[in-house]
Amino acid sequence: MSVARVTEITASSTTSFEDAIAQGIARANQTLTNVEGAWVQQQTVACEAGKIKEYRVNMKVTFILTD
């Protein structure tokens, strides 16, 4: 039997939502072991002078707990 845990993270990128997701998962993998997936809960942008300055994602990352 395995037990999973979910943690919520926010990541950002100046390039795209896809890059923000990739950076968030990469950073989660530095701290968490056995990352199994993520649910992108929310996407937002920060604007400056009428242009997109930053893409932001709020994700719930699932990882498996080990003994």
N, C-alpha and C positions, 0 to 999 in steps of 0.2 A: 504494500500500500504506500502511496506517496501523498505528501501533503504540500499544497501550494500556498503561496502568499502573494498578495498584491500590494504594490506600492505605487503611489501617484508621483509623477515627475512632470516638470515643465522644461521644455527645451526651446531654443531659438536659433535662427539662422538669418543671415542677410541675403541668402540665395533663394530658398524655396521652402515650402512645407515639407517636401520629401527629404531635403537636407536636414531640416530641424528634427525630423523623426529619426533619421540615421544617426545624427549626433547624440540624440537622447538615448537611443539603444546602445550605442558604443560606450557612452559614459556609464550607463547602468551596468554594463558588462564588466567595467573596471571594479565595481564595488560588490555586485551581486553575482552569485554563481547559479548556474542552471536556469538562465533566462529562457523562458519558453515562448513568450509572445507579448503583445501589447495591444491595448485598445486605445485608439486615438479618440479621446473624449471631446476635445474642443480644438478648433483652429481659430486664431485671431491674428491680426496684423497691427503693427505700430506704424503710424504715418507721420511724415514730416514734410512740410511744404507741399502737401497734396500728393506725395509719392510714398510708396511702401518703403519703410526703413528696415523693418524686421518682421519675419514670419515666426509665429509662436504656436506651439502645440502643447496641449495638456494630455498626458497619457497615463494609463494604468498599466503597469508592467507586471507580468506574472512570472514568478520563478519558483522552482521546486526546492523545498527544504530537504536537506540530507541529514543523515545521522551523524 
